[in-house]
Amino acid sequence: MLHLIVQAIKVLMVAALAFVMVGSARAALTHFSTASNPPDRTVTFVVGRNEPSTQVAQALQAAGLIHSTTVFRLELKLSNPTGGLTPGSYQLNTGMTVSQIITALSRSPAATPTP
């Protein structure tokens, strides 16, 4: 009987730990996927022809548009497997999410709205 109680406690502890880990990962992803700064600054951002996504991510971070280059590259790979960023000059806003930035940079620069 005591053995069953110990097993049940172990299962509950593992489940609680998994719940905390998933919640923490979700919170971190939400933090790094949201806007870098308050939505009050428009930034002109240029994507060069054949510019690697790593370089684009570093420039976005330097411009204050994203928090994490890793999250940007991961989300780019998941949402746009070909990694096709369209070269050109874009008007981006510091209030845009990583997803919104990827969408903007995947379109023609003339079609990019500023939120």
Secondary structure, DSSP 8 states (H G I E B T S, - for coil): -HHHHHHHHHHHHHHHHHHHHHHHHHHHHHHHHS-SS-TT-EEEEEE-TT--HHHHHHHHHHTTS-S-HHHHHHHHHHH-TT-----EEEEEETT--HHHHHHHHTS-GGG----
